Amino acid sequence: MKTGRFNPLVVVVVLGVVNCAFVSPPTEQMAVSRTAVEDAQRADAIEYAPVELRDAQAKLSKATEAMARDDNARARRLAEEAEVDARLAENKARTANARATAAELQEGLRLLRRALHLTTN
């Protein structure tokens, strides 16, 4: 048996275990994710991006559960994913709202043009 040598695999495993043991709770990321979900809800994502909003809510719930079990690495990952899903839902909802508003404006302009055309003839 050789002494003074170390097995790199053992070092990697030990570092991984130590790293997992010292991952701090993702409280700030959880707050950011909650805010993102709330923003998406206020943007009418339930109507325009229900799948993405539901995904964000589910991941945030799983992140909360993971955090309660002190599985902070998983909680952080899920919270980050929840934030991304919520931001996507919010953006899809805002885009849909903008399109609906643009369509209403276009229709209003069409009616104004028609009215102007009728009054000039």
C-alpha positions in Angstrom: 0.0 0.0 0.0 1.3 3.4 -1.0 1.2 6.2 1.6 1.3 9.9 0.9 -0.9 9.6 -2.1 -4.6 10.4 -2.3 -7.4 9.2 -4.5 -8.8 12.1 -6.5 -12.3 10.4 -6.5 -12.3 10.4 -2.7 -11.5 14.1 -2.7 -14.3 14.9 -5.1 -16.8 12.9 -3.1 -15.7 14.5 0.2 -15.9 18.0 -1.3 -19.3 17.3 -2.7 -20.6 16.1 0.7 -19.1 19.0 2.5 -20.5 21.4 -0.1 -24.0 20.0 0.3 -23.8 20.2 4.0 -23.0 23.9 3.9 -25.4 25.2 1.2 -27.3 28.0 2.8 -31.1 28.2 2.7 -32.1 30.1 -0.5 -34.3 32.6 1.4 -33.6 35.5 -0.9 -34.2 33.4 -4.1 -37.5 32.2 -2.6 -38.6 35.8 -2.0 -37.6 36.7 -5.6 -39.5 33.7 -6.9 -42.6 34.5 -4.9 -42.6 38.1 -6.2 -42.2 36.8 -9.7 -45.2 34.5 -9.3 -47.3 37.4 -7.8 -46.2 39.7 -10.7 -47.3 37.0 -13.2 -50.7 36.7 -11.5 -51.2 40.5 -11.6 -50.4 40.4 -15.3 -53.3 38.0 -15.9 -51.0 35.0 -16.6 -53.8 32.7 -15.3 -55.7 33.7 -18.5 -52.9 34.1 -21.0 -50.2 31.7 -19.7 -51.8 29.3 -17.4 -49.4 26.4 -18.0 -46.3 28.5 -17.3 -47.9 30.0 -14.2 -49.0 26.6 -12.9 -45.4 25.3 -13.5 -44.0 28.3 -11.5 -46.4 27.7 -8.6 -45.7 24.0 -8.5 -41.9 24.5 -8.5 -42.2 27.2 -5.8 -44.2 24.8 -3.7 -41.6 22.0 -4.2 -38.9 24.5 -3.4 -40.6 25.3 -0.1 -40.9 21.6 0.7 -37.2 21.0 -0.1 -36.2 23.9 2.1 -38.2 22.5 4.9 -36.2 19.3 4.6 -33.0 21.2 4.5 -32.4 20.2 0.9 -31.2 23.7 0.2 -29.5 22.9 -3.1 -32.7 21.4 -4.6 -34.7 24.3 -3.1 -32.5 26.9 -4.7 -32.7 25.1 -8.1 -36.4 24.8 -8.0 -36.8 28.4 -6.8 -34.7 29.6 -9.7 -36.8 27.5 -12.1 -40.0 28.9 -10.6 -38.7 32.4 -11.1 -37.9 31.8 -14.8 -41.3 30.1 -15.4 -43.1 33.0 -13.6 -41.2 35.6 -15.7 -42.1 33.7 -18.9 -45.8 33.6 -17.8 -45.7 37.3 -17.0 -44.1 38.2 -20.3 -46.6 36.0 -22.3 -49.5 37.6 -20.5 -48.2 41.2 -21.0 -47.6 40.4 -24.7 -51.2 39.0 -25.1 -52.6 42.1 -23.3 -50.6 44.4 -25.6 -51.9 42.6 -28.6 -55.4 42.8 -27.4 -55.0 46.5 -26.8 -53.4 47.0 -30.2 -56.3 45.2 -31.8 -58.8 47.4 -30.0 -57.0 50.5 -31.1 -56.9 49.3 -34.7 -60.6 48.7 -34.6 -61.2 52.2 -33.2 -59.1 53.7 -36.0 -61.0 51.7 -38.6 -64.3 53.0 -37.2 -63.0 56.6 -37.1 -61.8 56.3 -40.7 -65.1 55.0 -41.7 -67.0 57.8 -39.9 -64.7 60.4 -41.5 -65.3 58.9 -44.9 -69.0 58.9 -44.4 -69.0 62.6 -43.3 -66.9 63.7 -46.2 -69.0 62.1 -48.9 
